Structure formats: C-alpha cells, structure tokens
Amino acid sequence: MRKNDLSVTHMTPARNIIPAILLLCYCVVPVQPTSTSTAFYVSPAGADSNPGAINTPWRTIQHAADAASAGSTVFVRGGVYEERVSIHVSGNGPDGFISFQSYPGETAILDGRNLIPEGRSGMLVIENKSYIRIQGFEIRNYRTGDRRRTPLGISVMGAGSHIELLNNNVHHIEQTFAGRDAPGRGGNAFGIAVYGTDAKTPISDLVIDGNEVHHLQTGSSESLVVNGNVTNFRITHNVVHDNNNIGIDVIGAEHTAPDPSADQARDGVVSGNLVYNITSRGNPAYGNDQSSDGVYVDGGTRVVIERNVIHHADFGIELASEHRGRTTSYITARNNLIYRSNTAGVSIGGYGAERGGTDHCTVVNNTLYGNDTAGTGSGEFQMQFNMTNNVFENNIVYAGDRCLMTTSKSGAANGGTSSVILDHNVYYCHAGSEASQWGWFPASYTGFADYVKKTGNDEHSLFADPRFVNPSANNFHLQAASPAINAGADLGYSVVGENDLDGGPRVQAKRIDAGCYQTQNGVPR
C-alpha cells in the first residue's frame, strides 16, 4: 500500500509455529555430480584459466556464467565470492537447464560488502535468458545510501521462460537513503525482483521456491516481487521476514512493459509461504506509517493466494490497485492464516477514491485473528474504494479488544450491484456480539444482529467462539466442539481449493468448515 508511484517498484516476535504444509516444500534435491553429466566447478582456490573440472576449477562464478552450456550444471564450492554475476547463457527445452548451485553440503556466498551499486544493479542478474536455475546460494550485504542507485539481490529482467530460483538465502540488501519527496517516495532496493519489460514476450514458467528473504531495507520497494509482463509463475514455500516494506508483491500498471495490455503480472500462484515482521514504520520512505503488506496484489490478475501464514505484518493480505482506472481482478485468497497484523488482516479496494480498485476477488476460508494491533481503525476486514463483484465467505474473524470486524469507505457500485458479498463467516470477540463494531458505508453499526438486519450481509454467518485449540500459542486448529465445523458453504474446489492449510482435504462429505483448517469428518487433526 502507498508505495512509490513513480519508482520502478512499488515487533520483533520470534518465529512461531509453522504448519506442516510449510515444511512440505518444493525442495528440489541438489543435483549430485556424476561422471555422465556435464558439470563444471568453481572454487575460491581455482583459476579462470583452468578447464573448470572438479580438480581444476574456475575461480569466478562470472566465468562460469559466460562459459556454461545448455544441460550443464555449475557447482560452486563453499566460500565467499565478492563479485556481481550476470548470466550470459541460456539453456533450452531439448538440452535442459543450465543450473548454478552450491556444491552439495557447502554454501557459496555472493557478498557485496565491498561493491558499490551502479544505477540499478543486482548481485545476480538474469536478463533475456531462459532455462536457468539458481539454487542454494547465500546473497548478502549489498547496500547504498545513494537514492539514484538501486541494489538488488537477484534480478530477473526482460523476457524469457523456465527460470527457477530455489532455496537461496537473500539478506541485508539495503537502501539506506534517509530522505523522501512524499510518503512512499524514497530510495529503492529489492531482495528478489522479476520485471517483465518486453511488451511482446513475457517472463513465463517462473518458479521462486524455498528461498529465505530477510533483513532487507527496501525503501519504497518490495522484498520479493513480480512486476509487468510476467505470467505462469509460482511463488511457493518462501520465508520472507524482518523487512521494512512489502513482503510479496504481484504488480501491474507501473509502465514496466511498454504495452498496457501486457503490463500486468498474471496467472500465478502464491502458496505455502511464511511471511512475518513486515512493517514500514521507521522506513525513511514512510516515517511512522504502517502500510506494508505481507502479501500484496497491486494490479495483478488471475492469481491464487493460498495456504500462507502471515503474521506481524502491517496488512496481512491486500488486494487493490494504486493506479486510476486499473484493477486487481480475479484473485482468490483462500486457506490462509493471518494474525496480529498492525492494521487490517485483509484489505480490498484502492486506498483513495482517485486510485484503482478491486474486481471479482474472492476471500474465502481464511482465519483472521487479533489484527489491527496498532488501533488504526482498519479492523479485521477493510473495504476501501472502487470495489465491484467481490466475495468474503467461510472465514473465521476473531477480533481484538476493540471488537472491530469490518470497515467500509465506499458503497455499492454499478447501478446497485453489491461491491462485496459477505456470508457464511464465523465472527467473535471477547466483548461479545452486542459490543461488536461493523462498518458498512455510509453507516456503522454496533451489535451483530443490528448489522445483519440493516445491511442484509452475513445472513448465514455466526457470532460464536470458534474454539481454537490454543491461540496464545498460535495454534488455530479447531476443537471438536467448534461452531465453525461444517459452518462454511461448499463453493466448489475451484473456489475453496483441494487442500486446507495443513494439506488435508478441504471438503469432507460435501461439507466444509469455516477458516483455514478443515477437521476430518468433524474430528480435529
């Protein structure tokens, strides 16, 4: 939210329980060197005049990135490499990927401590290349205080297909510029950034899996982002944490690709990620604003956001567009756990009437707990401007001390068509039903019964304690007597998904629980 409109972009609790699904990662097993594979080797003790064999390795990764061929694997021995690397070769379908990976059991480190970013520059850059796999590297310590320069950990640019970024550790990529022109208009840095800049050919068949992206200072930009002409992507099983702006972002309409019809990240999946400790508070680009999202779709379309755990972010999930006349559309956010956000758990709609909006987005079977901890008045589910044809169903919403469930800043659109349909949810707060607070433009209501009667929303919803197993220990599974069991509507697999947050079947005997976890035939797992 409120990132730099003109830029190329946009608390400290310990890590808590990680559901089993987050442990079932894509986990590509490192390729083992064999006598029959085409393998090259790089070592801090090597020389680029060597042939690149295991006993006579090259010295620099860049030399390997210039010399490797389709179907080969470059094994980089453990150690520190103070170099920026640009991949100048491509694999192909018949011959296979070119893989660059840490040697099994070792960690190759790209360290930018003594390197100065020049313009927009990455520690590892892939531009207009295809069939490239980057696996198991640590990439760190690339920073600047010069607003004119943009450091990146991993940068993918232009066009290409079949690019995989797997199990890398990207940290301390930092933009330390202390000024700004306006909120959100400061310097920029990125952990992992994929920018589809070609109007005709997208970046496609992209996998970003199993990476840890953390302790970044990104200024007005994002930790992990796909932007512009990017399609058929998977952002899965990453751990993104302790960063001072947006965690995961899917972006359109920023003039990244010169054709507006192609300038939109689309047809992707954001699944199984753990995102926490994401806040813009103290970021020089934002001052004291708490406006960073755990997961943000800003102008993207046809994306599934599922089975993620997001906690201690500013916003949990936001679906909106920052650009007038453009929308975030056809997004399904399902089976996610969102707790203790500083502001709203889920937010939809542009943050100003002059911004873009949210269309045909479905927020279903999520568990929201104790959000808006900073008392911003955003509540658990925030509805802002320019919304059409959206759905909020089958969720568990457990509000904090203010008992603020929903907030709304704009009304129905398109000749009276409801901008958001709310139903089959389970709501609760300790203060009780009569104390619950509900915003529904242009009015606000106190008490669940009055809200339902006056708005016509949530006619099949409940106000009842969902009976979590142990919320103080962040265990939001349902006890056997939970009223959330069988409380949801079976909206079909295409909407609710096949699996809950634990990876078990989402629907049991045509019945579905509210929230992100499904009991098995009424028996908690």
N, C-alpha and C positions, 0 to 999 in steps of 0.2 A: 504494500500500500504506500502511496505517495513517494514512489521512488523518482529518480531524476528523469523528467520527461524529455530532456534534451540530450541525455547521455546515451552511450551505447548499451546501457543496461535495461537496469530499472529505470540475588538469584544464582545462583550457582549451586543448586542442589545436586547431590550425587546422582549418578545414573541409577535408575530404579529397575524394577523387574522388566525383563524383556520376554514377551510372549514367544512361544515355541516357533511360531511362523518366522520370526526374525532370525532364528537360528538355522532355518532350512534355506540357506542362501543359494543363489545360482552356483556359487562355489565351483568355478571351473578349476579342475585339478591341474596344477602346473605341468606343462609338457616336460617329460623327462628326456634328457639327451640319449639318443640311441645311435648305433652305428649306421642305420639306414636313413635317418632323417638328415635334411640339410640343416646343419647347425653351425652357428658362428658364436664366438665368445669375446667378451670384453672384460678387462680386468684393470684395476689401478696399477698393476705391475706390468701391463702389456705395452705394446708399441704399435702405432698405426701402420708401420712398415711390415708387421708380421702378417701371416696369412689368415689370422682370425680363428685358428684351431684351438682346441681346449688347452694344449700345452704351449701354444704360441699365440696368445690372444691379442686383440687390438687394445688400444689404450682408451679411446674415447667412444662414447655412445654415438656421437655425431658421425664418426667414420662408418660405424655400422649402419646408421640411418641413411647414409649415402650409397652403401655398397650391397645391402641385403637384397634378395630377390624373392619373388613370389613363392610361397610354400616353405620358406625358411624360418627358423627361429633363432633369435639373437639372445643368448643367455648372458646376462650381465652379473659378474661376480660381486659379492658384497663389498661395500666401501663407499666412500664419498666422492662424488663427481661434481666438481664446480664448473658446470657448463650448461648452457641452454642448448636444447636439441630440437631441430626441425626435421621432420620425417620427409624425405625426398623421394621415396619409393612407394609403390603400391603392389598389393597382391591382386589376385583376380579369382573368379569363380572356379575355373578348371584347375588351377595350380594351388589355390588356397591362400590363406592369410600370410602376411609377414607378422610374426609375433616378436615383441620385445618384452622380455620378462626377467625378473630377478632369478638368478640361479637357484634351484631348489634348496631350501634351507638357509638361504642367505638373503640379505636385503641390500639392494642397490639404491643409493641415496643421491638424488639430484638436489644440490644445495646452492641456493642463490645468495648466500650471505655476502659474498664479495662481488656480486654482479649488480650492475645498475640498469634498471629497466629503460628501454629506449622506445618512446611512444607507447603503443600497445604491444606488449611482448610477453610471451609465455616461457616458462621453464621447459615445457614440452609442447611443440606445435605440430598439428596435422592440418594441412591446408590443401584442399582439392585432391585428396588421396582416398583410396578405397581398400577394403580388406586389410585393415591394420588392427592389431591387438596390442594393447599396452597393459601389462599385468605385474602387480606385486612391487611397484616402486614406492619409495618414500620421496615426496617432493616438498621442499620446505624453504623457508627463510628468504622469500623474495619480496622486497618491500621498497617503498618510496614515500617521500613526503611531498613530491612534486605533483601538483594537480594535473599537469599536462601529460603525465605518464601513467600507464595502466598495467600493473603487473598481474599475471595470471599463472596459476599452477599448471593446468592443462588447457590448451586452447585448440578447438576444432573449428575450422573456418571453411567457407566457400561451399563446395558441393562434394559429393562422394557417397559411398554406401559401405555397409558392413564394417563399421568401426566399433570396437569393443574396448571399453575402459574398465578393467576388472581388478578389484582388490588392491587398489592403490591407497596410500596414506598421504593426503594433501593437507598441509597445515602451515600456519604462520606466513600466509600470503597477505601482505598488508599495505593499505593506503593510509598513511598517517597524516595527510593534509588536514590542517586544523580549521580551515575556513569553509564558507559556503556562500552562495549568492541568495539562496532561499532554502526553506526546508526541502531536503532531498536533492539539492544541487551542490554536491561537493565533488571530491575526487572519486575514482573508481578502481576496484580490484575484484578479481574473481578467483574462486577455487578451481572449479571445472566449468568451462563455458563452451557451448556449442552454438555457433552462429551460422545459419544457412543464409549466405549472402548472394547466392546465384538465383536470379529470377526464374530461370528455366529448369534447372536441375537441383533437386533438394539434397540435403543430407538425409539419408534414409537407412533403415535397418541398423539403428544405433542401439547399443547396449551399454548402459552405465550401471554396473552392478558391483556390490560388495565393497565399495570404497568408504573410507573414513575421511570426512572433510570437516576440519575443525580449527578452532582458534584463529579465525580469519578476521581481518579488518577490511571490509569490502567497501566502505564509504557508501556511495549511492547505488551500489551494485549488489549482486547476489552470490551466494555460496556455490550453488550448483544450478545451472540454467541452460535451457534450450530456447533459442530465440530465432524467429524468422522462418525461413523455408526449411523446416525440419519435420520429417514425417516418419511414421512407423518406428517409434522409439520406445525403449523400456528403461525406466529409472527404478531400479529394484535393489532392495536389501542394503542400501547405503546407510551409514550412520553420520548424521550431519549435526554438529553441536558446537556450542560456545562461539558463535559468530555474531557480529554486530549489524547484520542485516539479513534479508530474506534467506531462508534455508534452501528450498527447492522451488524453482520458478519456471513456468511454461508461458512463453510470451509471444504476442503478435502485435502488429500495427506500430512498430517502432522504426519503420523505414530501414530495417536490416536487409531485407530483399527489396530491390527497386520496383517490383511489381506488387501492388497492394493485394492482389488476389492470391499471391504465393507467400505473402509476408505474415505467416501465421503458423506457429508450431501446432501440430495436429496428429490425430490418430496414434495416441501413445498411451502408455500405462505407467503410473507412479504407484508402486506397490511394495509393501514389506519393508519400508524404510523406518528408521528410528530418528526422530528429529527433536532436539531439545536445547534449552538455553539459547534461544534466538531472540535478541532484543536490540532495537535501535537506540535505546536510552543510553546516552553517553557517547554515541557516534557523532562526531562533529557535523556530519551532514544533516542530522536530525535533532540535535540538542537533547531535550528531555522527552521528545515524542516516543511513544511506544507503539510503533506502527509496522513492525516487521512480521512477516508471516512464516509459520513453519512450512506450509505448502501453499503456493500461490499460483493460480492460473490467471494471467493478465492478458486477455485477448486470444487465448488458445481455443481450440475446438476439438471435440470428439476425443476426450481424454477420460480414462478411468483412474480414479484415485482410490485405492483400496488397501485395507489391511495394514495401514500405517499406524504407528504410535507417535503422537506428538504431544509434548508437554513442556511447560515453562517457556513457551514462545510468546510473542506479543499477541498475534492472532494464531489460532490453530490452523484452520484452512480458510482461505479467501478465494472467492470466485467472482471476478469483476474485470472491467477494462478501464484503463486510465485515459482512453482516447475517445473523444466525442464521436458519436456515430458508429463506433465499433463495439462488439460484444464478446464476452466469453460465453461460449454456447455448447450445448450438448455435452456437458460434463456430468459424470456420475461419481459422487463421493460416497463410498459405502464401506461399512465394516471397519471403520477407523476408530481409534481410541484417542480422545483429545481431553487433556486435563491440565488444570491450573495455568491456563493462559493468562497473560496480564490484562488483555482486553477480551474480545469475544472468542468463543470457541469456534464458531463458524460465522463468516460474514459473506453476504452476497450483495451485488449492486454496486454501481460506481460510488466513490466516496464524495462526489459532488454532483449536483444536477447537470453541470456542464461537462461531466465526464461520460464515459461509456457505460455499458450495463451488463446484465446477466440474463441469458435467454435459454430456456429449455435445459436447465440444470437441475439435477436430482440429488438430494442429500438424504440418504436412506441407510438405516441400520447402523448408525454411529452411536457411540457413547460419549457424552459430554459431561464433564464433572468439574465443578468448582472453578469455572473460568471467570474472567473479569476480576482477577485478584487485586488489580490496581484501582478498582472502583471507578472506572471510566464512564459507567453508564451504558456500556455496549451490551451487557447481558451475555447470555449463552448463545443466542441466535440473533444476529444483527442483519436487518434488511435495510438497504440504503436506497439508492436512486436507480431509475431506468431498468426495472425488472419486468420480465414477461415470462409466463409459462414455466414457472419453477415449482419444485415439489420438495417438501420436508416431511418425511414419513418414517415410521418404525424406529425412531431414535429414542434413546434414553437421555433425558436432560435433567441433571441433578445440579441445581443452582447453589451458589454460596449464600452467605449471610444476608445479602440484600434481596434474595429470592427474585432476582430479575431474570425472567425467562426469555422474553423477546423484546427487541426494539425495532422500530419501523420509522423510516424517514420519508417514505413516499407511498402513494396509493396505487389503486388498480390502474391498468393501462389498456390500451387497445379497445376502447369502447366498452369498458366494464369487465373485460376478461380479468380474472383474478391474477395478480402478479405472482403469488405464492400460494400453493395449496398445502395446508398443514393438517395431518391426521395420523391416527394410529401410533401416536407417540406416548411415552410414559414420562411424566414430569414429577419433580419432587424438590422440596427444600425443607429444612428443619422447621422453619417458621410456620409451615402448614399451608394448605390450599387457600385459605381466606387471606393470607398475607402475600400471596404470590403477585408479582407485578408483570404486566403484559403491555407491550406497545404494539398498536395496530393503527397505522396512520388513518386519520389525523388524531385519534384519541389514544388514551392509555386507560388500563383497567386494573383494578385490584380484585383479586379473587379469581380462581379458575372458572367457576360456574358463570360468573358475570362475563368474563372474557368469551367463553364459548357461546353464550346466549346472544351477546351483542355483535359478535363478528361472524358467527357460523363456522368458525375454524374448529378443528380438533374434536369433532362430534363423536368420534370413536376412540379418542385418547383417554388416558387415565391420569389422575393425580394420586400417586401412591409411591411409597418407599420401594425402590426396585430390589432392595435387599442384596446388595453386593456382598461378596464373601468377606473382604477386608479392605475397604477403600483407603484406610490410613496407611496400609502397606501397598497401595496401588494395585490391589487385586480386585478387578471389577467384574469377575465372573459372577454369575447369578446363583444364589442359594436355591434350594429345591422349592421353597415356598414363594419365590419371587412372583409378583403380579406381572412382570414383564414376559414371563414364559407364555408362549402362544398369543402374545398381545399384538403382534405385527400382522400386517396384511401380506399375503403371498402375491407379490408383484411380478413374479416370474424370474427365472435365472438371469435373463438379460439385464434385469434391473438390480436385483439383490446380490447377484453373483453366486458362484457354486460353493464357496467356502467362507466360513467366518474368520475372525482374526486368528484363531488357533489353527486354522487349516482344516477343520472338520466340516461336514456337510452343512450348508446354510439352511436348507429346508428339510424338515423331518415330517413325513406323512402329510405333506401339503400344509404344514403348519410352521410358523416362523416366530421366533422370539423378537422382541424389541432389543435394540442395542447391538453391539459389535460381536457378542458371543452367543452361540447357539447351544442350548442344552441338547443332549441326545435323548430323544423321547421323554423329555421332561426331567432327565437326570443330569445334574451338573457334572461337568468334566473336572 
